[in-house]
Amino acid sequence: MTPVTFLSLGPGDPELLTIKALKTLKDADVVMVPATRSNEGVMKSRATDIISEWCDDNRLMVYELPMLKDRQAVSLVYDRIFADCVRLYHEGCRIVVAVEGDVSIYASIHYVMERLEEASIPVVQSAGIPSFIAAAASAGLSLVSQQQRLTILPGDADAEMLHQLLSSNHVVVVMKLSQCQEAVKEFLRRNPQTVCHYFENVGTPEAYHTSLSDEILSRQFPYFSLCIIYPA
Amino acid sequence: MTPVTFLSLGPGDPELLTIKALKTLKDADVVMVPATRSNEGVMKSRATDIISEWCDDNRLMVYELPMLKDRQAVSLVYDRIFADCVRLYHEGCRIVVAVEGDVSIYASIHYVMERLEEASIPVVQSAGIPSFIAAAASAGLSLVSQQQRLTILPGDADAEMLHQLLSSNHVVVVMKLSQCQEAVKEFLRRNPQTVCHYFENVGTPEAYHTSLSDEILSRQFPYFSLCIIYPA
């Protein structure tokens, strides 16, 4: 039987799928994708947008994830994905669980993968382009060179931490930026010489990039935003 | 005229090329690739191996990079790549400069890209899978979850630095591991509870992975090796 594949889709551009991902999608019997409902009640699935060219609707299973950080509600959805994987695996299906970005970078769906392993169901993980790598490419940036270090923070940056890392030659990427926007803006205000590249919706038609401090400071950071900050 | 594309090839597996990379390679008039000569005098080019299925030899331009860390010698090769790009660009060629891994992560070829920009020759950068992302996928690992931070070090790890990062909830990736193997081994000996995943030649048929401490300690780390160390 075919292992359950946890497939990274990259940040949004369908052309950033790997050849391996494409083959896996074409061979799948079932592709499980996450979706969220907007405040206006509209269901949106970036994952579905990415793969739509390669995967017809009748093989898709869409799971609505709650937008709010209600861990218990999310956990119930994951329980359902786990149970569906177990059932379909034993029916002999080739199952793909599709994940935006890369499945090794802050993807809580990894929890389902670990449960499947505990249940002796074989799993494989397929690598994808993380959003910060796509961001650097879109702006023509080198993230790190020579003796620089690279640190990725999960939306919990504070001014002291940024100062410490940057002054010890770390390039800092802040993901889930909307969760700490005041701290980052305060840091930029206090350190006006800082080189900071700000990105929204990397890899999508709504992509936006600026390194102008005034632009960054006046912006309300949306959910899909990140920044790259360079040491002086 | 077509911008010069700096194209990331990923770590070694041709299937980890993106669809975008594949299209770019197929459309190129000239593909510049790095190669190195082994101690036995044999020329090797991992980049050429990755793209061989998609790119016939007559479009390849192979540049031999010196193996030793002789910056001046490397710089002469980069000068030649720069000059060839300028000449071929003005002849109307679609030029691809192929780079192993991802061009934003410790790729010194970025220097050529910056020189081209200064010379008003348009460049674009295409994202690829970094080796540490492919390593995590090959071993089924989550690199970072929840409030963990991720730090990438360029082969200059020492015991004190590792201790500091790991004790403040950083997952640490050490690239160019052969350059600091004694320091990392010493750290593992002193901290036998540490969870460390060690990788050689990720994405190639010679790929090797272990998390057994004795195995890691007894190994002579080759050039293409990295490790992922988790906080306790």
Contacts between the chains, C-beta under 8 A, distances in Angstrom:
chain1	res1	chain2	res2	distance
A	8	B	137	7.5
A	10	B	18	7.6
A	13	B	20	7.4
A	14	B	19	7.3
A	15	B	18	6.5
A	15	B	19	4.8
A	15	B	20	3.9
A	15	B	23	7.3
A	16	B	18	5.2
A	16	B	19	7.5
A	16	B	20	6.2
A	16	B	127	6.3
A	17	B	18	6.6
A	17	B	19	5.5
A	18	B	10	7.6
A	18	B	15	6.5
A	18	B	16	5.2
A	18	B	17	6.6
A	18	B	18	5.7
A	18	B	19	7.7
A	18	B	129	6.9
A	19	B	14	7.3
A	19	B	15	4.8
A	19	B	16	7.5
A	19	B	17	5.5
A	19	B	18	7.6
A	19	B	19	6.8
A	19	B	22	6.4
A	20	B	13	7.4
A	20	B	15	3.9
A	20	B	16	6.2
A	22	B	19	6.4
A	23	B	15	7.3
A	102	B	133	5.5
A	102	B	137	8.0
A	103	B	137	7.3
A	103	B	142	7.7
A	104	B	133	6.2
A	104	B	136	3.9
A	104	B	137	6.4
A	104	B	141	6.2
A	104	B	142	5.5
A	104	B	143	4.1
A	104	B	144	7.6
A	105	B	133	7.6
A	105	B	143	5.9
A	105	B	144	6.1
A	105	B	150	7.5
A	106	B	144	5.8
A	106	B	145	6.2
A	106	B	146	7.7
A	107	B	142	7.1
A	107	B	145	7.8
A	108	B	145	6.9
A	108	B	146	7.9
A	110	B	142	4.2
A	110	B	145	6.4
A	113	B	140	7.2
A	117	B	140	7.5
A	123	B	140	6.5
A	124	B	140	7.1
A	125	B	136	7.4
A	125	B	137	4.5
A	125	B	138	7.9
A	125	B	140	5.1
A	125	B	141	7.8
A	126	B	137	6.1
A	127	B	16	6.3
A	127	B	129	4.9
A	127	B	133	5.0
A	127	B	134	4.8
A	127	B	136	7.4
A	127	B	137	3.8
A	127	B	138	8.0
A	128	B	129	7.2
A	128	B	133	7.6
A	129	B	18	7.0
A	129	B	127	4.9
A	129	B	128	7.2
A	129	B	129	6.4
A	130	B	130	7.8
A	130	B	133	6.3
A	133	B	102	5.5
A	133	B	104	6.2
A	133	B	105	7.6
A	133	B	127	5.0
A	133	B	128	7.6
A	133	B	130	6.3
A	133	B	133	8.0
A	134	B	127	4.8
A	136	B	104	3.9
A	136	B	125	7.4
A	136	B	127	7.4
A	137	B	8	7.5
A	137	B	102	7.9
A	137	B	103	7.3
A	137	B	104	6.4
A	137	B	125	4.4
A	137	B	126	6.1
A	137	B	127	3.8
A	138	B	125	7.9
A	138	B	127	8.0
A	140	B	113	7.2
A	140	B	117	7.5
A	140	B	123	6.5
A	140	B	124	7.1
A	140	B	125	5.1
A	141	B	104	6.2
A	141	B	125	7.7
A	142	B	103	7.7
A	142	B	104	5.5
A	142	B	107	7.1
A	142	B	110	4.2
A	143	B	104	4.2
A	143	B	105	5.9
A	144	B	104	7.6
A	144	B	105	6.1
A	144	B	106	5.8
A	144	B	152	6.8
A	144	B	154	7.0
A	145	B	106	6.2
A	145	B	107	7.7
A	145	B	108	6.9
A	145	B	110	6.4
A	146	B	106	7.7
A	146	B	108	8.0
A	146	B	154	7.3
A	147	B	154	6.1
A	147	B	156	6.0
A	148	B	154	7.1
A	149	B	151	6.0
A	149	B	152	6.4
A	149	B	153	5.5
A	149	B	154	6.9
A	150	B	105	7.5
A	150	B	151	6.9
A	150	B	152	4.2
A	151	B	149	6.0
A	151	B	150	6.9
A	151	B	151	4.6
A	151	B	152	7.7
A	151	B	170	7.2
A	152	B	144	6.8
A	152	B	149	6.4
A	152	B	150	4.2
A	152	B	151	7.7
A	153	B	149	5.5
A	154	B	144	7.0
A	154	B	146	7.3
A	154	B	147	6.1
A	154	B	148	7.1
A	154	B	149	6.9
A	156	B	147	6.0
A	170	B	151	7.1
